[in-house]
Amino acid sequence: MFIKRNHCGKIVGISETQSVEFPEAADDRSEEFLDYLKCEACKATVAQTTLERSDTELVRVLEDVIDLLTHKGVIQFTDLPKAAQQKLLNRQNLRENHRSLKLIGDDEDEDSLRFL
């Protein structure tokens, strides 16, 4: 393994191949090297969690946009591919079940339009 260091001497990158950018050979069992890997793993976990949260929020936005477009008659629900229709209906049913069981309290769901 080869590493790149910043101006303070801290490891800022790792490569399997030596290059101008990664000139220094590294002991992959050294404490410094392992600490860098742990730090990068934490950053990746945070990034993944942030992306997943963003994806969930975006899904809800898309559902609301589809609701709005169908309600205004811009598109018909049946214009969507069958797989998309089924996924949207499944999510709508899940939200209704959660609401009826009072497991979640999402006021936005109360104002949502229905696909059918």
SULTAHU-V326958 format. One record per backbone hydrogen bond with DSSP energy under -1.0 kcal/mol. CO is the residue of the C=O (numbers start at 1). NH is the residue of the N-H. E is the energy in kcal/mol with one decimal. If there is no record, write none. Layout:
# SULTAHU-V326958
co={CO & CO}
nh={NH & NH}
e={E & E}
This chain:
# SULTAHU-V326958
co={1 & 2 & 3 & 4 & 4 & 6 & 10 & 13 & 15 & 22 & 24 & 27 & 30 & 31 & 32 & 33 & 34 & 35 & 36 & 37 & 38 & 39 & 40 & 41 & 42 & 43 & 44 & 45 & 46 & 47 & 48 & 49 & 50 & 51 & 52 & 53 & 54 & 55 & 56 & 57 & 58 & 59 & 60 & 61 & 62 & 63 & 64 & 65 & 66 & 67 & 68 & 69 & 69 & 76 & 77 & 81 & 82 & 83 & 84 & 85 & 86 & 87 & 88 & 89 & 90 & 91 & 92 & 93 & 94 & 95 & 96 & 97 & 98 & 106}
nh={26 & 15 & 24 & 12 & 13 & 9 & 6 & 4 & 2 & 19 & 3 & 30 & 34 & 35 & 36 & 37 & 38 & 39 & 40 & 41 & 42 & 43 & 44 & 45 & 46 & 47 & 48 & 49 & 50 & 51 & 52 & 53 & 54 & 55 & 56 & 57 & 58 & 59 & 60 & 61 & 62 & 63 & 64 & 65 & 66 & 67 & 68 & 69 & 70 & 71 & 72 & 74 & 75 & 79 & 80 & 85 & 86 & 87 & 88 & 89 & 90 & 91 & 92 & 93 & 94 & 95 & 96 & 97 & 98 & 99 & 100 & 101 & 103 & 109}
e={-2.5 & -3.0 & -1.3 & -3.1 & -1.1 & -1.9 & -2.4 & -2.2 & -3.1 & -1.3 & -2.9 & -2.0 & -2.5 & -2.6 & -2.0 & -2.1 & -2.3 & -2.4 & -2.5 & -2.3 & -2.1 & -2.2 & -2.4 & -2.2 & -2.5 & -2.6 & -2.6 & -2.5 & -2.5 & -2.5 & -2.5 & -2.4 & -2.4 & -2.8 & -2.2 & -2.2 & -2.7 & -2.5 & -1.7 & -1.9 & -2.7 & -2.4 & -2.2 & -2.5 & -2.6 & -2.6 & -2.6 & -2.8 & -2.4 & -2.7 & -2.4 & -2.0 & -1.3 & -2.0 & -1.4 & -2.6 & -2.6 & -2.2 & -2.6 & -2.6 & -2.6 & -2.3 & -2.4 & -2.5 & -2.4 & -2.5 & -2.4 & -2.6 & -2.5 & -2.6 & -2.6 & -1.8 & -2.3 & -1.3}
